[in-house]
Amino acid sequence: MLWQFVHGRNVVPTQPVAAIALCAVVLCATGARAQVAVGRIRIDVRGDAPQVLTAVGVAERVASRAPSGSAARVLSTAERYLGVPYRWGGTSPRTGFDCSGFVQYVFAKHGTRLPRTARQQASSGQRLRPVWSALRPGDLVMFAEPGRRISHVAIYVGRRRIIHATSSGRRVRYDALDTKRGQWFARHLVAARRVSPRGASLVADGTAERRSGP
Protein backbone atom coordinates (compact mmCIF):
# COMPACT_ATOMS: atom_id res chain seq x y z
CA MET A 1 0.00 0.00 0.00
CA LEU A 2 2.86 2.34 0.74
CA TRP A 3 4.27 1.94 -2.78
CA GLN A 4 0.84 2.41 -4.34
CA PHE A 5 0.23 5.59 -2.35
CA VAL A 6 3.58 7.17 -3.21
CA HIS A 7 3.22 6.72 -6.96
CA GLY A 8 -0.53 7.13 -7.30
CA ARG A 9 -0.96 3.98 -9.36
CA ASN A 10 -1.69 0.32 -8.79
CA VAL A 11 1.62 -1.47 -8.63
CA VAL A 12 2.17 -4.82 -6.99
CA PRO A 13 5.56 -4.66 -5.29
CA THR A 14 8.09 -7.40 -5.89
CA GLN A 15 8.77 -9.61 -2.89
CA PRO A 16 11.92 -7.71 -1.79
CA VAL A 17 10.10 -4.38 -2.08
CA ALA A 18 7.07 -5.70 -0.22
CA ALA A 19 9.36 -6.85 2.58
CA ILE A 20 10.92 -3.39 2.85
CA ALA A 21 7.47 -1.76 2.85
CA LEU A 22 6.42 -3.99 5.74
CA CYS A 23 9.65 -3.17 7.57
CA ALA A 24 8.95 0.52 6.91
CA VAL A 25 5.58 0.39 8.65
CA VAL A 26 7.16 -1.11 11.76
CA LEU A 27 10.06 1.33 11.76
CA CYS A 28 7.80 4.35 11.37
CA ALA A 29 5.88 3.25 14.43
CA THR A 30 8.96 2.59 16.56
CA GLY A 31 11.41 5.20 15.29
CA ALA A 32 13.99 2.42 14.94
CA ARG A 33 16.37 1.72 12.09
CA ALA A 34 17.46 -1.45 10.29
CA GLN A 35 19.46 -2.73 7.36
CA VAL A 36 17.48 -4.58 4.70
CA ALA A 37 19.05 -6.81 2.08
CA VAL A 38 17.80 -6.90 -1.53
CA GLY A 39 19.89 -9.56 -3.25
CA ARG A 40 23.47 -8.41 -2.76
CA ILE A 41 22.40 -4.85 -1.98
CA ARG A 42 21.98 -3.71 1.63
CA ILE A 43 19.87 -0.62 2.31
CA ASP A 44 19.71 1.32 5.57
CA VAL A 45 16.08 2.12 6.48
CA ARG A 46 15.37 4.65 9.21
CA GLY A 47 12.07 5.08 11.00
CA ASP A 48 10.90 8.29 9.38
CA ALA A 49 8.80 8.64 6.24
CA PRO A 50 11.29 10.32 3.82
CA GLN A 51 14.01 7.76 4.53
CA VAL A 52 11.58 4.87 4.26
CA LEU A 53 10.20 6.07 0.92
CA THR A 54 13.74 6.50 -0.44
CA ALA A 55 14.65 2.97 0.60
CA VAL A 56 11.55 1.52 -1.05
CA GLY A 57 12.31 3.41 -4.26
CA VAL A 58 15.91 2.22 -4.28
CA ALA A 59 14.78 -1.37 -3.75
CA GLU A 60 12.37 -1.19 -6.68
CA ARG A 61 15.08 0.18 -8.99
CA VAL A 62 17.52 -2.50 -7.89
CA ALA A 63 14.94 -5.23 -8.51
CA SER A 64 14.04 -3.92 -11.99
CA ARG A 65 17.59 -3.34 -13.27
CA ALA A 66 19.43 -6.36 -11.92
CA PRO A 67 19.92 -9.16 -14.46
CA SER A 68 18.17 -12.43 -13.80
CA GLY A 69 20.30 -15.45 -12.96
CA SER A 70 20.04 -16.81 -16.50
CA ALA A 71 20.87 -13.41 -18.04
CA ALA A 72 23.89 -13.02 -15.77
CA ARG A 73 25.19 -16.40 -16.92
CA VAL A 74 24.66 -15.49 -20.58
CA LEU A 75 26.53 -12.22 -20.14
CA SER A 76 29.37 -13.99 -18.33
CA THR A 77 29.68 -16.39 -21.26
CA ALA A 78 29.60 -13.56 -23.80
CA GLU A 79 32.40 -11.79 -21.96
CA ARG A 80 34.70 -14.80 -22.38
CA TYR A 81 34.92 -14.06 -26.09
CA LEU A 82 35.92 -10.41 -25.87
CA GLY A 83 38.63 -9.79 -28.43
CA VAL A 84 37.70 -12.66 -30.75
CA PRO A 85 38.14 -11.29 -34.30
CA TYR A 86 35.16 -10.36 -36.43
CA ARG A 87 34.63 -12.56 -39.46
CA TRP A 88 31.67 -12.33 -41.81
CA GLY A 89 29.83 -15.64 -41.66
CA GLY A 90 31.79 -16.70 -38.57
CA THR A 91 30.11 -18.87 -35.98
CA SER A 92 32.99 -20.04 -33.77
CA PRO A 93 35.65 -18.46 -31.53
CA ARG A 94 38.22 -20.52 -33.42
CA THR A 95 37.45 -18.90 -36.76
CA GLY A 96 35.86 -15.63 -35.64
CA PHE A 97 32.30 -14.37 -35.25
CA ASP A 98 29.91 -12.19 -37.15
CA CYS A 99 27.21 -10.45 -35.11
CA SER A 100 24.51 -13.11 -35.29
CA GLY A 101 27.00 -15.97 -35.13
CA PHE A 102 28.26 -14.59 -31.83
CA VAL A 103 24.76 -14.25 -30.37
CA GLN A 104 23.75 -17.70 -31.58
CA TYR A 105 26.91 -19.29 -30.15
CA VAL A 106 26.60 -17.63 -26.73
CA PHE A 107 22.95 -18.56 -26.24
CA ALA A 108 23.56 -22.11 -27.48
CA LYS A 109 25.97 -22.54 -24.57
CA HIS A 110 22.92 -22.18 -22.33
CA GLY A 111 20.61 -24.48 -24.24
CA THR A 112 18.84 -21.75 -26.19
CA ARG A 113 18.68 -22.38 -29.92
CA LEU A 114 18.47 -19.23 -32.02
CA PRO A 115 18.17 -18.85 -35.80
CA ARG A 116 21.28 -17.97 -37.74
CA THR A 117 20.80 -14.41 -39.01
CA ALA A 118 20.06 -11.13 -37.25
CA ARG A 119 16.77 -10.74 -39.16
CA GLN A 120 15.67 -14.24 -38.15
CA GLN A 121 16.67 -13.64 -34.55
CA ALA A 122 14.45 -10.56 -34.58
CA SER A 123 11.47 -12.93 -35.00
CA SER A 124 12.37 -15.11 -32.02
CA GLY A 125 11.37 -14.90 -28.40
CA GLN A 126 9.26 -12.20 -26.75
CA ARG A 127 8.78 -8.95 -28.64
CA LEU A 128 9.80 -5.84 -26.70
CA ARG A 129 9.38 -2.14 -27.37
CA PRO A 130 12.56 -0.95 -29.11
CA VAL A 131 13.22 1.62 -26.39
CA TRP A 132 16.39 1.45 -24.33
CA SER A 133 14.61 2.20 -21.06
CA ALA A 134 12.40 -0.89 -21.55
CA LEU A 135 15.30 -3.33 -21.80
CA ARG A 136 16.92 -5.66 -19.30
CA PRO A 137 20.41 -7.16 -19.33
CA GLY A 138 20.49 -10.18 -21.61
CA ASP A 139 17.94 -8.87 -24.12
CA LEU A 140 18.73 -9.00 -27.83
CA VAL A 141 18.83 -5.68 -29.67
CA MET A 142 18.68 -5.24 -33.45
CA PHE A 143 19.74 -2.31 -35.61
CA ALA A 144 19.06 -0.97 -39.10
CA GLU A 145 19.53 2.13 -41.18
CA PRO A 146 16.29 4.06 -41.83
CA GLY A 147 14.18 2.24 -44.40
CA ARG A 148 16.57 -0.72 -44.51
CA ARG A 149 16.33 -4.26 -43.22
CA ILE A 150 17.91 -5.33 -39.93
CA SER A 151 21.65 -5.63 -40.38
CA HIS A 152 23.09 -6.08 -36.88
CA VAL A 153 22.33 -7.74 -33.54
CA ALA A 154 23.90 -7.34 -30.11
CA ILE A 155 23.27 -8.36 -26.50
CA TYR A 156 22.21 -5.61 -24.10
CA VAL A 157 24.42 -5.58 -21.01
CA GLY A 158 22.63 -2.90 -18.99
CA ARG A 159 23.73 0.62 -18.05
CA ARG A 160 23.43 1.60 -21.73
CA ARG A 161 26.06 -0.82 -22.96
CA ILE A 162 26.03 -3.65 -25.48
CA ILE A 163 28.36 -6.55 -26.24
CA HIS A 164 28.64 -7.70 -29.85
CA ALA A 165 30.81 -8.86 -32.72
CA THR A 166 31.18 -5.78 -34.87
CA SER A 167 32.79 -5.35 -38.26
CA SER A 168 33.62 -1.70 -37.61
CA GLY A 169 35.23 -2.63 -34.29
CA ARG A 170 36.84 -5.72 -35.86
CA ARG A 171 36.23 -7.92 -32.83
CA VAL A 172 33.88 -8.88 -30.02
CA ARG A 173 33.73 -5.83 -27.78
CA TYR A 174 31.65 -3.68 -25.50
CA ASP A 175 30.23 -0.41 -26.76
CA ALA A 176 28.67 2.29 -24.59
CA LEU A 177 25.71 4.06 -26.15
CA ASP A 178 26.76 7.44 -24.75
CA THR A 179 30.12 7.48 -26.54
CA LYS A 180 30.74 8.90 -30.00
CA ARG A 181 31.01 5.40 -31.43
CA GLY A 182 27.94 4.21 -29.55
CA GLN A 183 25.68 6.98 -30.85
CA TRP A 184 24.95 5.07 -34.06
CA PHE A 185 23.60 2.14 -32.06
CA ALA A 186 21.66 4.42 -29.72
CA ARG A 187 19.87 6.02 -32.69
CA HIS A 188 19.31 2.94 -34.87
CA LEU A 189 17.65 0.47 -32.50
CA VAL A 190 14.68 -0.99 -34.40
CA ALA A 191 13.82 -4.24 -32.58
CA ALA A 192 14.38 -5.95 -29.25
CA ARG A 193 13.71 -9.49 -28.05
CA ARG A 194 13.75 -11.33 -24.74
CA VAL A 195 14.58 -14.96 -25.34
CA SER A 196 13.47 -17.90 -23.26
CA PRO A 197 15.88 -20.37 -21.67
CA ARG A 198 13.62 -23.08 -23.11
CA GLY A 199 15.30 -23.41 -26.47
CA ALA A 200 12.79 -25.78 -28.07
CA SER A 201 9.81 -23.53 -27.43
CA LEU A 202 11.81 -20.48 -28.51
CA VAL A 203 12.40 -21.84 -31.99
CA ALA A 204 8.78 -22.94 -32.31
CA ASP A 205 7.53 -19.49 -31.29
CA GLY A 206 9.93 -17.79 -33.68
CA THR A 207 8.88 -19.98 -36.59
CA ALA A 208 5.23 -19.22 -35.94
CA GLU A 209 5.92 -15.49 -35.93
CA ARG A 210 7.89 -15.64 -39.18
CA ARG A 211 4.98 -17.40 -40.84
CA SER A 212 2.55 -14.74 -39.72
CA GLY A 213 4.81 -11.81 -40.65
CA PRO A 214 7.15 -9.47 -38.74
C-alpha positions as CSV (number, residue, x, y, z in Angstrom):
1,M,0.0,0.0,0.0
2,L,2.9,2.3,0.7
3,W,4.3,1.9,-2.8
4,Q,0.8,2.4,-4.3
5,F,0.2,5.6,-2.3
6,V,3.6,7.2,-3.2
7,H,3.2,6.7,-7.0
8,G,-0.5,7.1,-7.3
9,R,-1.0,4.0,-9.4
10,N,-1.7,0.3,-8.8
11,V,1.6,-1.5,-8.6
12,V,2.2,-4.8,-7.0
13,P,5.6,-4.7,-5.3
14,T,8.1,-7.4,-5.9
15,Q,8.8,-9.6,-2.9
16,P,11.9,-7.7,-1.8
17,V,10.1,-4.4,-2.1
18,A,7.1,-5.7,-0.2
19,A,9.4,-6.9,2.6
20,I,10.9,-3.4,2.9
21,A,7.5,-1.8,2.8
22,L,6.4,-4.0,5.7
23,C,9.7,-3.2,7.6
24,A,8.9,0.5,6.9
25,V,5.6,0.4,8.7
26,V,7.2,-1.1,11.8
27,L,10.1,1.3,11.8
28,C,7.8,4.4,11.4
29,A,5.9,3.2,14.4
30,T,9.0,2.6,16.6
31,G,11.4,5.2,15.3
32,A,14.0,2.4,14.9
33,R,16.4,1.7,12.1
34,A,17.5,-1.4,10.3
35,Q,19.5,-2.7,7.4
36,V,17.5,-4.6,4.7
37,A,19.1,-6.8,2.1
38,V,17.8,-6.9,-1.5
39,G,19.9,-9.6,-3.2
40,R,23.5,-8.4,-2.8
41,I,22.4,-4.8,-2.0
42,R,22.0,-3.7,1.6
43,I,19.9,-0.6,2.3
44,D,19.7,1.3,5.6
45,V,16.1,2.1,6.5
46,R,15.4,4.7,9.2
47,G,12.1,5.1,11.0
48,D,10.9,8.3,9.4
49,A,8.8,8.6,6.2
50,P,11.3,10.3,3.8
51,Q,14.0,7.8,4.5
52,V,11.6,4.9,4.3
53,L,10.2,6.1,0.9
54,T,13.7,6.5,-0.4
55,A,14.6,3.0,0.6
56,V,11.5,1.5,-1.0
57,G,12.3,3.4,-4.3
58,V,15.9,2.2,-4.3
59,A,14.8,-1.4,-3.8
60,E,12.4,-1.2,-6.7
61,R,15.1,0.2,-9.0
62,V,17.5,-2.5,-7.9
63,A,14.9,-5.2,-8.5
64,S,14.0,-3.9,-12.0
65,R,17.6,-3.3,-13.3
66,A,19.4,-6.4,-11.9
67,P,19.9,-9.2,-14.5
68,S,18.2,-12.4,-13.8
69,G,20.3,-15.4,-13.0
70,S,20.0,-16.8,-16.5
71,A,20.9,-13.4,-18.0
72,A,23.9,-13.0,-15.8
73,R,25.2,-16.4,-16.9
74,V,24.7,-15.5,-20.6
75,L,26.5,-12.2,-20.1
76,S,29.4,-14.0,-18.3
77,T,29.7,-16.4,-21.3
78,A,29.6,-13.6,-23.8
79,E,32.4,-11.8,-22.0
80,R,34.7,-14.8,-22.4
81,Y,34.9,-14.1,-26.1
82,L,35.9,-10.4,-25.9
83,G,38.6,-9.8,-28.4
84,V,37.7,-12.7,-30.8
85,P,38.1,-11.3,-34.3
86,Y,35.2,-10.4,-36.4
87,R,34.6,-12.6,-39.5
88,W,31.7,-12.3,-41.8
89,G,29.8,-15.6,-41.7
90,G,31.8,-16.7,-38.6
91,T,30.1,-18.9,-36.0
92,S,33.0,-20.0,-33.8
93,P,35.6,-18.5,-31.5
94,R,38.2,-20.5,-33.4
95,T,37.4,-18.9,-36.8
96,G,35.9,-15.6,-35.6
97,F,32.3,-14.4,-35.3
98,D,29.9,-12.2,-37.1
99,C,27.2,-10.4,-35.1
100,S,24.5,-13.1,-35.3
101,G,27.0,-16.0,-35.1
102,F,28.3,-14.6,-31.8
103,V,24.8,-14.2,-30.4
104,Q,23.7,-17.7,-31.6
105,Y,26.9,-19.3,-30.2
106,V,26.6,-17.6,-26.7
107,F,23.0,-18.6,-26.2
108,A,23.6,-22.1,-27.5
109,K,26.0,-22.5,-24.6
110,H,22.9,-22.2,-22.3
111,G,20.6,-24.5,-24.2
112,T,18.8,-21.7,-26.2
113,R,18.7,-22.4,-29.9
114,L,18.5,-19.2,-32.0
115,P,18.2,-18.8,-35.8
116,R,21.3,-18.0,-37.7
117,T,20.8,-14.4,-39.0
118,A,20.1,-11.1,-37.3
119,R,16.8,-10.7,-39.2
120,Q,15.7,-14.2,-38.2
121,Q,16.7,-13.6,-34.5
122,A,14.4,-10.6,-34.6
123,S,11.5,-12.9,-35.0
124,S,12.4,-15.1,-32.0
125,G,11.4,-14.9,-28.4
126,Q,9.3,-12.2,-26.8
127,R,8.8,-9.0,-28.6
128,L,9.8,-5.8,-26.7
129,R,9.4,-2.1,-27.4
130,P,12.6,-0.9,-29.1
131,V,13.2,1.6,-26.4
132,W,16.4,1.5,-24.3
133,S,14.6,2.2,-21.1
134,A,12.4,-0.9,-21.6
135,L,15.3,-3.3,-21.8
136,R,16.9,-5.7,-19.3
137,P,20.4,-7.2,-19.3
138,G,20.5,-10.2,-21.6
139,D,17.9,-8.9,-24.1
140,L,18.7,-9.0,-27.8
141,V,18.8,-5.7,-29.7
142,M,18.7,-5.2,-33.5
143,F,19.7,-2.3,-35.6
144,A,19.1,-1.0,-39.1
145,E,19.5,2.1,-41.2
146,P,16.3,4.1,-41.8
147,G,14.2,2.2,-44.4
148,R,16.6,-0.7,-44.5
149,R,16.3,-4.3,-43.2
150,I,17.9,-5.3,-39.9
151,S,21.7,-5.6,-40.4
152,H,23.1,-6.1,-36.9
153,V,22.3,-7.7,-33.5
154,A,23.9,-7.3,-30.1
155,I,23.3,-8.4,-26.5
156,Y,22.2,-5.6,-24.1
157,V,24.4,-5.6,-21.0
158,G,22.6,-2.9,-19.0
159,R,23.7,0.6,-18.1
160,R,23.4,1.6,-21.7
161,R,26.1,-0.8,-23.0
162,I,26.0,-3.7,-25.5
163,I,28.4,-6.6,-26.2
164,H,28.6,-7.7,-29.8
165,A,30.8,-8.9,-32.7
166,T,31.2,-5.8,-34.9
167,S,32.8,-5.3,-38.3
168,S,33.6,-1.7,-37.6
169,G,35.2,-2.6,-34.3
170,R,36.8,-5.7,-35.9
171,R,36.2,-7.9,-32.8
172,V,33.9,-8.9,-30.0
173,R,33.7,-5.8,-27.8
174,Y,31.6,-3.7,-25.5
175,D,30.2,-0.4,-26.8
176,A,28.7,2.3,-24.6
177,L,25.7,4.1,-26.2
178,D,26.8,7.4,-24.8
179,T,30.1,7.5,-26.5
180,K,30.7,8.9,-30.0
181,R,31.0,5.4,-31.4
182,G,27.9,4.2,-29.5
183,Q,25.7,7.0,-30.9
184,W,24.9,5.1,-34.1
185,F,23.6,2.1,-32.1
186,A,21.7,4.4,-29.7
187,R,19.9,6.0,-32.7
188,H,19.3,2.9,-34.9
189,L,17.7,0.5,-32.5
190,V,14.7,-1.0,-34.4
191,A,13.8,-4.2,-32.6
192,A,14.4,-6.0,-29.3
193,R,13.7,-9.5,-28.1
194,R,13.7,-11.3,-24.7
195,V,14.6,-15.0,-25.3
196,S,13.5,-17.9,-23.3
197,P,15.9,-20.4,-21.7
198,R,13.6,-23.1,-23.1
199,G,15.3,-23.4,-26.5
200,A,12.8,-25.8,-28.1
201,S,9.8,-23.5,-27.4
202,L,11.8,-20.5,-28.5
203,V,12.4,-21.8,-32.0
204,A,8.8,-22.9,-32.3
205,D,7.5,-19.5,-31.3
206,G,9.9,-17.8,-33.7
207,T,8.9,-20.0,-36.6
208,A,5.2,-19.2,-35.9
209,E,5.9,-15.5,-35.9
210,R,7.9,-15.6,-39.2
211,R,5.0,-17.4,-40.8
212,S,2.5,-14.7,-39.7
213,G,4.8,-11.8,-40.6
214,P,7.1,-9.5,-38.7
